[in-house]
Amino acid sequence: MTTEGDALPRHLGVIHLWSIAVGLVISGEYFGWSYGWASAGTLGFLVATLAVALMYLSLIFSYTELTTAMPRAGGPFVYVTAAFGRRAGLVAGIASVMEFVFAPPAIALAIGAYLHVQYPSLSPTLAAAGAFCAFMALNVAGVHLAARFELFVTVAAIIELLVFMGIVWPGFSMARFSDGGWAGSGHLSFAALGGIAQSVPFAIWFFLAIEGVALTAEEARDPHRTLPLAYVAAIFTLVALALGVMVLAGGVGDWRALADRNDPLPEAMRIVVGPHSGYVHMLVWLGLFGLIASLHGIIMGYSRQIYALARDGGLPRLLARRHARLGTPWVATLAGGAVGIAAILCDDFASFGGQSLTASLVTLSVFGALIVYVLTMASLFRLRRRDGSAHLAWTVPGFPYVPAFALLAASGALVLMGVFHPLALGIAVAFVGSAIALPGRSDGAPSQEGPSQEGTGKS
């Protein structure tokens, strides 16, 4: 059980929480998603993205109920522990760690790729490792400073995406966008359906980690009011940006040339304005804001998840140490960073299942996320059945249909990914299965992790 002395200080308001939620995800608009075109084509991937967007809308409405009821740093670990007991909570916590630890190296590698465009002599691997170290240091420096920085880079990243859309709009052609849009074919077929299924993890990448703002809920002011506003504003912001960027980028030239790149937006802009235009250089520099926002935000997320697990005894207590003056979970930040930097340094020679390392990291991160989503939505139903809703300050609209759709969609996506990415599934199962062997308290502890009075507005 969290004691007052272990609690993180509350500094975050609505705007900070919105910027963290959007910032966690916004790199997904800059890179990673275009790998979905390789298997599904533009039209097939649009279908996958719309389906995933509906899943995330349902998930976020459902997550908001849980986060406002239990505004603590552990997020999914806290919710699933309250519903199903400690071992299930540890599985959810470790899956969340997998989601948040494997995503940052993929984002850092994209930062390296963007910088390499500007400075061809600069090693993208070294640039990625340097960026990772810099933002670990910023996270250790304090949550208030980190949140203000996140707000700045998130707003800058949104402005840059709007600028990108405005510049490439005149070059957009629906004929180019739809050419071979069903997995290379001009019409929908059974083969195209398989390609659409394979593209699901890259559609999820558009929105992956938005739920991570729950990991900072313990640091939110007035969480029963600020968290719902931040969550809802963030998901609508991201849906609009994702659809605008994907459709416009796919219709300015041959989308197949962008399907295997870490930097699809600069390449799409080059097609419209030419390789030597100042707009391309502007996009590279300002585009870094989106990648930086997500790298910084997800480092903040994984550090809080590792910290919460260690604080509760699910990971070594050393990982729950906070900085004596700054109050930040610095050991957890460095531990997750060590994994990320090791992955970055392996980029030049490692690949899995025929995918590049970046695509493989995206896939592993998505596996972790989907496991979290399934367990979290199941927890919502269990807690509602057991505790009712009278004590809740915020309830999911359309219950039980909205969370049921989220649960079914996440379960279906998890099964499809397992079919098409068996090696990644094996790694994910081994990683999450380690939760069964984790030390810690008995299964009697979860009763202490139920809905708190903080989230009800009755404090």
C-alpha positions, 0 to 999 in steps of 0.5 A: 500500500502506498504511504504518504511518504512514498507518494509523488508530489502533485504538480500537473494540471489539465494542460500539462496532462493533455500535453503528456498524453498527446506528447506520448503518442505524437511521434507515431504521426512522424514515423512507424505507421508507414510500415503498415503500407507495406502489407496493407496498402494505403486503403487497407491501412486506412481501414485498419487505422479507422478500426484502431481509432474506434478501439482507442476512443472506447479504451480512453473513455474506459481508462478515464473511469479507472484513472480517476477512481485510482489516481496512482502511479502504477496505472494498469498494475493498480487497476488489475491488482484491485480487480484480480489480485496481485499476480494478475496485477504484476502481469499487467505491470510487466506488460506495461513496462514492455510497452513503455521500455521498447517504444523509446529506442524505436523513437530515438532511432527515428530521431537519429534518422532525422538528424542523419538527413540533416547531417549525413556524417552524423551516425544515426545510432550515436545520435539516438543514444545521445538523445536518449541520455539527454532526456533521461537526464531531463526526467531526473531533473524534476517532473515540473520542469519535465512537464513544462518542456513536454508542453512546449515540444508537444505544441510545436510538434502539432504546429509542425504537422499542421504546416506539413499538411498545408504544404503537401495539400496542393500536391495531393491526388486521390488517384495516387493515394488509391493506386494499388491501395488494397495491398498492392491491388486495385480492389479488395480481396482475401489477400488484402484482408491478410495484409490489413491484419498484418498492418494492425500494429502500425495502426496502433502505433498512431495512438500507442501509449496515450494511456500512459498519462495514467502513470502520472496520475499520482502527480495530477492536481484534482485528478477527478476533474483534470484527467477526464478533460485531458484524456478526451481532448488528447484522443480527439487531437490525435485522431485528427492528426493521424488521419490528416498526415497519413492520407495526405502523405500517401497521395503526393507520390508513390506511397510504396517508396515511403513504406519502409522509411523511418522518415516518411514525412520529409520524403513526402515533402521532398516530392512536393517541394523538391529536395533542396527546398528550405521547407524540407530542412524546416520539417526535419528540424521541427519534426524533431519536436514530435519525436522528442515529445514522445521520447521524453513522455514515454521515458516519464511513463516507464520510470513511473511504472517501474517505480510503482512496481518496485514500490509495491515489492514487485521489482527490487526495492532499489528501483523505487528510490527517489532523488533526495532533492528532486523527488523523481524516480531516478533509478527506475529512469536509468534502469529502463534507459539501459535497456533502451540504449542497448537496443539502440546500439544493436540497430546496425546488425539486429533484426527479428522475423524479417523486420528491421529492429525499429519495426520489431521494437514497435511490434513488441511494444504493441504486444505489451500494450494489447495485453495491458488493454485486455487486462484493464478492460476486464478489470473495469467489468470486474470492479463495476460488478463488485463495487458498483458505480455510485462512488465514481466521480466519472463513469464511462459513457455507454457502459457496458457497450463501449468498454465491451467493444474495447475489450473485444477489439483489443483481444482480436488485435492481440490474436491477429498479431500473434498469428502474423508475428509468432516470434514477437509473440514468443518474446512477449509471452516470455517477458510478461510470463516473468511476472509469475516468478517475481517476488513480493507480497501475498495476494492479500494485498490488492484489497488495499489498492482499490478505488481511492477517495482521491478519485471520487471528489470526496477527499 
